[in-house]
Amino acid sequence: MKQQSGFTLIKVMLMSTMASVVVIGALKETVIQERLTGNFQKDMNARLLAEKGIFTAANNLQKIVSDNSSFSVDDLVNQHGLHVGNGEIGDDTVYKARLSKSAEGLLEITSLGQRYYGDANQQLVARFELKPADIKSPFQHAVTGCKGVNLSGSGVVDSYDSSKGPYSETNRDSSGHVNTVIGDSSVTITGNSPIKGDVKASGVIYLKGSSPIIGDVHSNTGVEISGGGGTSYRVEGNVYSGGFFTHRGGEVKGYVRAVGNVEMKWGSKIINANNDPYDIMYGGTGNFPASYHAQESVQLDDGTTRQNVSYSDAYFRKTPEIEPVKVYDPSSPDYDPAKPNKECDPFELPLNMPDVMEQNPERDQDFAVGATQTYMFTPKIGRLMTSQVGIKKAVALDSKKAEIYLFDNLSQSHGISDTTEERVFGMKNFKVYSDGKMTITGGDVIFLVDGDFVLDGNAKLTIKSGSSLTVFTTGKVILGASGQVITEKEGMTSSGIPSLNFFSSYSGRDGFQVKGASDMYATIYAPLTQVKLSGSGQLYGTVRGSIIDSSGGSGVHFDSALKDVNFGSGGGSDEKSQLIFKGWFFEPAKPLPDLETDEGETSNSDSGSTDD
């Protein structure tokens, strides 16, 4: 027999060794791949947690700025600077989002996401622009009569902008609008009272006498134009009526739209200056003189063109689509008498006035400045400057701290650095009479009058340039025939407050009376009472009341700068402040400050779900 050499065994051992090397190499590669996959998963989890921090912080901040339109980027950083939370897959998943302000003024949210107790870290930075809410002041019109407006005499209603200079030195425009907002409230314009703006009413609009409207006329109920002469154009814009239209004389420069019946008399005319296809459209019956027809040739529905188409023709008998004037209906099913009418009273003044007067420091004491007396108010003190011997002296007053809700978005200039609260003077009744004089100077002065405010006789109230007076009153306001109110600089002070403001919650008759022959700059806000403007004095500013009666030569010159006044807690638009996403980027992870070390900052915890 042959002797065995054992070479096969060696070959098997060599092949086994090679196979082992291959297997070990494959195992090592698998381990490396598994570790890479694990690390990628950790990083992905950390990245998703960083994203969750951004989403959570942004959602919380969006709600905050929606609820408080006055918040700035600095307010968000200082009051809501840190947001922390966890993911759902374990206690080792954490995010921490920190707020800061970029050099460009953008809001930056830096979010650190962590997995496995810090083994995996990802940091994401997102930038947002804070777009403030479009604050809409309730002072949008020259004249707002919640239940009606009656303008007679020769007073002009027009508009100017005090931020560009006084009325006498600036251009007037046609935004001196007149409107009503409740139920079937009507507007009656008689005499020669030109309205350089639109007239809107929930009820009937009566244009009597020779008063022209340099704008549109818009009514939910009907429009009646009398046969009075004195001017060619009775309406220089268009006429929109949700009901009837009666035209007895004069010209409408634009076109007419009426949902109901239409009647035109001899002497009336529709010019249709812009050549709209329809001089007039109406949904009811039409009563016209036989010769009344379209000013231009018209193209009928069948494509043919005709000349002299009568207003009685079917071409014009089409119900127009007219957007109604916004009104408040107290007969609606959801009406709650305990809640004020937001259309007429956007500041909810009667609801809030008890809280305001609770802060009246002298609500049981009358205040009076009489003959030969001169009195001065600053935001800090009120003191008598001069007085004859033997005349009862007006008492000295010190202002007191208060929080007035209408100043939520405005900072009163009172020169006191240790408080952000308002400083107010309180009294039961206020009266300056005979030849008494009162001066407002040194900043923004606030009166709380739990009674009547009267300026009578030859009394004079002077508001110095750069200062303002705001009066909250529960009683009547009477500015007598010989009384004078002088504002050295009309418009807003540097703090954004109009130079003279009246806020009245009085609900009786004739609660606001302006009788003087002198001019006055003021915002008048008296939604529950009648405002009577008589005499020849001109009102620069705006007026809002239950019913507005203007007679004689009284005119209203709307200050369009008042559209930007930011009195708080009412009057805002439906639009909210928004955070607008501007972009994002990842950066090397670095620790963010712990909650315990961020003294004075607010943290927000969240443990909601995420796709981590």
C-alpha positions in Angstrom: 0.0 0.0 0.0 1.0 3.7 -0.7 1.9 6.0 2.2 -0.6 8.9 2.6 1.1 12.4 2.4 -1.8 14.4 4.1 -1.9 17.2 1.4 -5.7 17.1 1.2 -6.0 17.9 4.8 -3.7 20.9 4.3 -5.9 22.1 1.4 -9.0 21.8 3.5 -7.4 23.7 6.3 -6.2 26.4 3.9 -9.7 26.8 2.4 -11.3 26.9 5.8 -8.8 29.6 6.9 -9.6 31.6 3.7 -13.3 31.2 4.3 -12.9 32.3 7.9 -11.1 35.4 6.7 -13.9 36.2 4.2 -16.6 35.6 6.9 -14.8 37.7 9.4 -14.3 40.5 6.9 -18.0 40.3 6.0 -18.9 40.4 9.6 -16.7 43.4 10.2 -18.3 45.1 7.2 -21.7 44.3 8.5 -20.9 45.7 11.9 -19.6 48.9 10.3 -22.7 49.1 8.2 -24.9 48.5 11.2 -23.0 51.2 13.2 -23.3 53.6 10.3 -27.0 52.8 10.0 -27.5 53.3 13.8 -25.6 56.6 13.7 -27.7 57.7 10.8 -30.8 56.8 12.6 -29.7 58.7 15.7 -28.8 61.7 13.6 -32.2 61.5 11.8 -34.0 61.2 15.1 -32.0 64.2 16.4 -32.8 66.1 13.2 -36.5 65.3 13.5 -36.5 66.4 17.1 -34.8 69.7 16.1 -37.5 70.2 13.5 -40.2 69.4 16.1 -38.7 72.1 18.3 -39.0 74.6 15.5 -42.6 73.6 14.7 -43.7 73.6 18.4 -42.1 76.9 19.1 -43.5 78.5 15.9 -47.0 77.2 16.6 -47.0 78.5 20.2 -45.6 81.9 19.1 -48.1 82.2 16.3 -50.9 81.8 18.9 -49.3 84.3 21.2 -49.0 87.0 18.5 -52.5 86.3 17.2 -53.9 86.9 20.7 -51.7 90.0 21.3 -51.2 92.2 18.3 -48.9 94.6 20.2 -46.1 92.0 20.8 -42.8 92.8 19.1 -39.9 90.4 18.4 -38.2 91.7 21.5 -41.3 90.9 23.6 -41.3 87.3 22.2 -37.6 86.8 22.9 -37.8 88.3 26.5 -41.0 86.6 27.5 -41.1 83.3 25.6 -37.4 82.8 25.0 -37.1 79.0 25.5 -39.2 76.0 24.5 -38.4 72.4 25.5 -40.0 69.0 25.1 -39.6 65.3 24.4 -40.4 62.9 21.6 -42.6 59.9 22.2 -40.2 57.0 21.6 -38.2 57.4 24.8 -36.9 59.6 27.6 -33.7 60.0 25.7 -35.4 62.1 23.0 -35.2 65.8 23.8 -35.5 69.1 21.9 -34.7 72.6 23.2 -35.6 75.7 21.1 -34.1 79.1 21.9 -35.4 82.5 20.5 -33.2 85.4 19.5 -33.3 88.4 17.3 -31.2 88.6 14.2 -29.2 91.7 13.0 -31.9 92.1 10.4 -34.6 92.2 13.0 -36.0 88.8 12.2 -37.1 86.3 14.8 -34.6 83.3 15.0 -35.6 80.0 16.5 -32.5 77.8 17.2 -33.6 74.3 18.0 -31.3 71.6 19.3 -32.5 68.0 18.9 -30.8 65.2 21.0 -31.1 61.4 21.0 -29.5 58.8 23.4 -28.8 61.4 26.1 -26.7 63.6 23.9 -24.9 61.0 21.8 -26.7 62.4 18.7 -27.1 66.1 18.3 -28.6 68.2 15.4 -29.2 72.0 15.5 -31.6 73.8 13.1 -32.1 77.5 12.8 -35.3 78.9 11.3 -36.0 82.6 10.7 -39.4 84.3 10.8 -40.6 87.8 10.1 -43.2 89.2 12.5 -45.9 90.9 10.5 -48.0 93.0 12.8 -51.7 93.1 12.6 -53.2 95.8 10.4 -54.6 97.9 13.2 -57.8 99.5 12.0 -58.8 102.5 14.1 -62.6 103.0 14.5 -62.0 106.5 13.4 -62.4 105.7 9.7 -65.1 108.3 8.8 -65.8 112.0 9.3 -69.3 111.4 10.7 -70.7 108.2 12.1 -74.3 108.3 13.4 -75.2 104.9 14.7 -78.9 105.5 14.5 -79.0 108.4 12.1 -77.4 111.5 10.7 -79.0 114.9 10.0 -76.9 117.5 8.3 -78.4 120.9 7.6 -77.2 124.5 7.0 -74.1 125.2 5.1 -71.4 123.1 6.8 -69.0 121.3 4.6 -67.9 117.7 5.4 -64.5 116.9 3.9 -61.1 115.5 4.8 -57.4 116.4 5.2 -54.3 114.9 6.8 -52.9 116.7 9.9 -49.6 114.8 9.6 -48.9 117.0 6.6 -50.0 120.2 8.2 -53.0 122.1 9.4 -56.3 122.2 7.4 -55.7 125.7 6.1 -52.3 124.6 4.6 -53.0 121.2 3.2 -54.9 119.7 0.3 -58.5 118.6 1.1 -59.7 115.3 -0.4 -63.0 113.4 -0.8 -62.7 110.9 2.1 -65.0 112.8 4.5 -67.4 109.9 4.6 -70.8 109.9 6.4 -72.4 106.7 7.5 -74.9 104.9 9.8 -74.6 101.4 11.2 -77.7 100.2 13.0 -81.0 98.9 11.7 -82.9 101.3 9.4 -80.9 104.4 10.3 -81.3 107.1 7.8 -79.2 110.0 6.6 -80.9 113.4 5.8 -78.9 116.1 4.2 -80.6 119.5 3.7 -79.7 123.0 2.9 -76.3 123.4 1.2 -74.1 121.0 3.0 -71.6 119.6 0.5 -70.3 116.1 1.4 -66.9 115.5 0.0 -66.9 111.8 0.5 -69.3 108.8 0.4 -72.6 108.6 2.1 -73.6 105.1 3.4 -76.7 104.3 5.4 -78.6 101.2 6.5 -81.8 103.2 6.1 -83.0 105.7 3.6 -80.7 108.5 2.3 -82.5 111.8 1.7 -80.7 114.4 -0.4 -82.7 117.6 0.0 -82.1 121.2 -0.8 -79.0 121.7 -3.0 -76.5 119.7 -1.0 -74.1 117.9 -3.5 -72.4 114.5 -2.7 -68.8 114.4 -4.0 -68.7 110.7 -3.8 -70.9 107.6 -3.9 -74.3 107.1 -2.3 -75.0 103.7 -0.9 -78.2 102.6 1.0 -79.7 99.3 2.0 -83.2 100.8 2.0 -83.6 103.5 -0.6 -82.3 106.8 -2.0 -84.4 109.9 -2.5 -83.1 113.0 -4.3 -85.3 116.0 -4.0 -86.0 118.5 -6.8 -84.0 121.3 -5.2 -81.7 123.3 -7.4 -78.5 125.3 -6.9 -76.1 122.8 -8.4 -75.9 120.6 -11.4 -74.5 117.4 -9.9 -76.4 116.1 -6.9 -74.2 113.0 -6.8 -70.8 113.1 -8.5 -70.3 109.3 -8.0 -72.6 106.4 -8.3 -75.9 105.5 -6.5 -76.4 102.1 -5.0 -79.7 101.3 -3.4 -80.8 98.0 -1.9 -84.4 99.2 -2.2 -86.0 102.1 -4.1 -84.6 105.0 -6.0 -86.5 108.3 -6.4 -84.9 111.0 -8.5 -86.7 114.3 -8.6 -84.1 116.7 -9.9 -80.4 117.4 -10.6 -77.9 115.1 -12.1 -76.1 111.8 -11.1 -72.7 111.9 -12.7 -72.1 108.2 -12.5 -74.7 105.4 -12.8 -77.6 104.1 -10.7 -78.2 100.6 -9.3 -81.4 99.8 -7.4 -82.8 96.5 -6.3 -86.3 97.8 -6.0 -88.6 100.3 -7.8 -87.3 103.4 -9.6 -88.9 106.7 -10.3 -87.4 109.6 -12.2 -89.0 113.0 -12.7 -88.5 115.8 -15.3 -85.3 117.6 -14.5 -83.4 114.6 -13.3 -80.7 113.0 -15.3 -78.1 110.2 -15.2 -74.9 111.2 -17.0 -73.0 107.9 -16.8 -69.7 109.8 -17.3 -67.6 106.6 -17.5 -69.8 105.1 -20.2 -70.8 102.0 -18.2 -73.0 99.6 -20.4 -75.9 100.4 -18.1 -76.9 103.9 -17.1 -79.3 102.4 -14.7 -80.2 98.8 -13.5 -83.3 98.1 -11.3 -85.1 95.0 -10.2 -88.6 96.4 -9.6 -90.8 98.7 -11.7 -89.6 101.8 -13.5 -91.4 105.1 -13.9 -89.7 107.5 -16.3 -90.6 110.4 -18.6 -91.2 109.0 -22.0 -88.0 110.5 -23.5 -85.6 109.2 -20.9 -83.2 106.8 -22.5 -79.6 105.6 -22.5 -76.9 108.3 -23.1 -75.0 106.0 -25.5 -75.9 103.3 -27.9 -76.2 99.9 -26.3 -75.6 96.3 -27.4 -78.5 94.1 -26.7 -78.4 90.4 -25.6 -79.0 89.3 -29.2 -75.8 91.1 -30.3 -77.6 94.0 -32.1 -76.9 97.7 -31.3 -79.6 100.2 -30.6 -79.7 103.9 -30.1 -81.9 105.7 -27.6 -82.9 102.7 -25.6 -85.6 103.7 -23.1 -85.0 103.3 -19.4 -88.2 101.3 -19.3 -86.8 98.8 -21.7 -86.1 95.2 -20.5 -82.4 95.9 -21.1 -82.3 98.0 -17.9 -84.8 95.9 -15.9 -82.2 93.6 -14.4 -81.7 93.2 -10.6 -78.2 94.4 -9.8 -75.9 92.7 -7.3 -75.2 95.3 -4.5 -73.0 94.6 -1.5 -75.1 95.8 1.5 -73.9 98.4 3.9 -72.7 96.6 7.0 -75.2 97.0 9.8 -75.9 95.8 13.3 -79.4 94.3 13.8 -80.7 94.2 17.4 -83.6 92.0 16.2 -81.3 89.2 15.1 -81.6 85.9 17.0 -78.1 86.1 18.4 -78.5 89.6 19.8 -77.4 89.9 23.4 -78.4 93.2 25.1 -75.6 92.6 27.7 -73.0 93.0 25.0 -72.5 96.3 23.3 -72.9 96.9 19.6 -69.4 96.4 18.2 -70.3 98.2 15.0 -71.4 101.3 16.8 -69.2 100.9 19.8 -66.0 99.1 18.9 -64.4 100.2 22.1 -67.2 98.6 24.2 -67.1 101.8 26.2 -70.3 101.4 28.4 -69.2 97.9 29.3 -65.7 99.1 30.4 -66.6 102.5 31.9 -67.4 101.2 35.4 -63.9 99.7 35.6 -62.4 103.0 34.4 -64.4 105.0 37.0 -63.5 102.6 39.8 -60.0 104.2 39.4 -61.3 107.7 39.7 -59.4 109.1 42.7 -61.8 112.0 43.4 -65.1 110.7 42.1 -67.1 112.5 44.9 -65.4 115.9 44.4 -66.5 118.6 41.9 -63.9 120.6 40.1 -64.4 124.1 38.9 -62.4 127.0 37.5 -64.3 130.3 37.6 -64.0 134.0 37.0 -60.4 135.5 36.7 -58.9 132.1 37.5 -56.1 130.5 35.5 -55.4 126.8 36.1 -52.8 124.5 34.6 -52.6 120.7 34.3 -49.6 118.6 33.5 -49.7 114.8 33.6 -48.4 115.0 37.2 -50.2 117.9 38.9 -53.0 120.4 38.5 -52.6 123.8 40.2 -54.1 127.2 40.3 -51.9 129.8 38.6 -53.8 133.1 39.2 -57.0 134.2 41.0 -58.5 137.3 42.4 -58.7 137.8 46.1 -62.1 136.7 47.5 -62.8 134.2 44.7 -63.2 130.6 45.8 -60.0 128.9 44.6 -59.9 125.7 42.6 -58.1 122.9 44.5 -54.7 121.6 43.6 -54.7 118.0 42.3 -52.1 115.3 42.0 -52.4 112.6 39.4 -52.9 109.0 40.5 -51.9 105.7 39.0 -54.5 103.8 36.9 -54.7 101.3 34.1 -57.0 102.5 31.3 -57.8 99.8 28.8 -57.8 102.2 25.8 -54.1 102.9 26.5 -53.1 99.2 26.2 -51.3 100.0 22.9 -50.3 103.5 23.6 -47.8 104.9 26.1 -48.9 108.0 27.9 -46.2 110.7 28.0 -46.3 111.6 31.7 -42.6 112.0 32.5 -42.6 109.5 35.3 -39.9 106.9 34.7 -40.7 104.4 37.4 -44.1 103.3 36.1 -45.7 102.2 32.8 -49.2 102.8 34.2 -51.4 105.7 33.3 -51.6 108.8 35.5 -55.1 110.3 35.8 -57.0 113.1 37.5 -60.4 112.3 38.9 -63.5 114.4 39.6 -67.2 114.2 39.8 -68.2 117.1 37.7 -65.9 119.3 35.7 -66.7 123.0 34.9 -64.8 125.9 33.5 -67.0 129.0 33.4 -67.2 132.8 33.2 -63.8 133.9 31.9 -61.9 131.1 33.6 -58.9 129.7 31.7 -57.3 126.2 31.7 -54.1 125.1 30.1 -52.9 121.5 29.3 -49.2 121.2 29.0 -46.2 118.9 29.5 -47.5 115.7 28.0 -50.6 113.6 27.8 -53.3 114.5 30.5 -56.2 112.1 31.3 -59.4 113.1 33.1 -61.9 110.7 34.7 -65.1 112.7 35.1 -67.9 110.7 36.8 -70.4 113.4 35.9 -70.7 116.3 33.4 -68.0 118.1 31.5 -68.9 121.8 30.9 -67.0 124.6 29.3 -69.3 127.7 29.5 -69.4 131.5 29.4 -66.1 133.0 28.0 -64.1 130.1 29.3 -61.0 129.0 27.4 -59.3 125.6 27.3 -55.8 125.6 25.7 -53.9 122.5 24.8 -50.2 123.3 24.2 -48.3 122.0 21.3 -47.0 118.5 22.0 -49.6 117.9 24.7 -53.0 116.2 24.7 -56.2 115.9 26.8 -58.3 112.7 27.0 -61.6 112.9 28.9 -63.6 109.9 30.0 -67.0 111.0 31.2 -70.3 109.4 32.3 -72.3 112.6 32.0 -73.1 115.2 29.5 -70.4 117.2 27.6 -71.5 120.8 26.9 -69.1 123.2 25.1 -71.0 126.5 25.4 -71.5 129.1 22.7 -68.8 131.5 24.0 -66.4 128.8 25.2 -63.2 128.2 23.3 -61.1 125.1 22.8 -57.7 125.9 21.4 -55.3 123.2 20.3 -52.0 124.8 19.3 -51.1 121.8 17.1 -53.8 119.7 15.8 -53.3 116.0 15.2 -51.3 113.4 17.1 -48.7 114.0 19.8 -45.3 112.1 19.6 -46.9 109.4 21.7 -49.6 108.8 19.0 -52.5 110.3 21.0 -54.8 112.8 19.4 -54.6 116.2 20.9 -58.1 116.2 22.3 -60.4 113.2 22.9 -63.8 112.7 24.5 -65.1 109.3 25.4 -68.7 109.5 26.8 -70.8 106.6 28.0 -73.8 108.9 28.6 -77.0 107.3 27.3 -79.6 110.2 27.8 -80.7 112.8 25.3 -78.5 115.5 23.9 -75.5 114.1 25.8 -72.9 116.0 23.7 -73.4 119.6 22.7 -71.0 121.8 20.7 -72.5 125.3 20.5 -69.6 127.6 20.0 -68.6 129.8 17.1 -64.9 128.9 17.5 -63.2 126.0 15.7 -62.1 122.9 17.6 -59.9 119.9 16.9 -61.2 116.7 18.7 -62.2 113.1 18.4 -65.8 112.7 19.8 -66.8 109.2 20.8 -70.3 109.1 22.3 -72.1 106.0 20.9 -75.1 106.1 23.2 -76.2 109.7 23.0 -77.1 112.4 20.5 -74.3 114.7 19.3 -75.4 118.2 18.4 -73.1 120.5 16.4 -74.6 124.0 16.2 -73.4 127.5 15.6 -70.7 128.3 13.1 -67.7 126.5 14.6 -65.8 123.9 12.6 -64.9 120.5 14.0 -61.6 119.1 12.8 -61.2 115.4 13.6 -64.1 113.0 13.7 -67.4 112.5 15.5 -69.3 109.3 16.4 -72.6 109.3 18.2 -76.0 107.7 18.4 -77.5 110.4 16.3 -75.6 113.3 14.7 -77.3 116.6 14.3 -75.3 119.3 12.6 -76.9 122.7 11.8 -76.0 126.3 11.0 -72.5 126.6 9.6 -71.0 123.7 11.5 -68.8 121.6 9.3 -66.7 118.5 10.0 -63.3 118.2 8.5 -62.1 114.6 9.0 -58.4 114.1 9.9 -57.4 111.0 7.9 -54.4 110.6 10.2 -56.8 109.3 12.8 -57.1 106.1 10.8 -53.8 105.0 12.3 -54.6 105.8 16.0 -54.0 102.7 18.0 -56.3 103.0 21.0 -56.4 99.5 22.5 -59.0 96.8 23.3 -61.4 97.5 20.4 -61.5 98.7 16.9 -58.9 96.2 15.5 -59.3 94.5 12.2 -60.0 90.8 11.9 -56.5 90.3 10.6 -54.1 88.9 13.2 -50.3 89.4 13.6 -48.5 86.6 11.8 -45.1 84.9 11.7 -43.9 84.6 8.1 -41.3 81.9 7.5 -38.2 83.3 5.8 -35.9 80.2 5.6 -33.8 77.7 7.6 -30.4 76.1 7.8 -28.5 73.5 9.9 -25.4 74.5 11.9 -23.0 72.6 14.1 -24.7 71.5 17.3 -23.7 73.4 20.4 -25.3 73.4 23.9 -28.1 75.8 24.5 -28.5 77.5 27.9 -30.2 75.4 30.6 -33.6 76.6 31.8 -32.2 77.1 35.3 -29.6 79.6 34.0 -32.1 81.7 31.9 -33.3 84.0 34.6 -36.3 85.9 33.7 -37.1 83.9 30.6 -40.3 81.8 30.0 -40.0 78.2 29.1 -42.7 76.2 27.3 -42.7 72.4 27.7 -44.3 70.1 25.2 -44.4 66.3 25.0 -46.5 65.9 21.9 -45.9 63.4 19.1 -43.5 63.6 16.2 -42.4 61.3 13.4 -39.1 60.6 15.1 
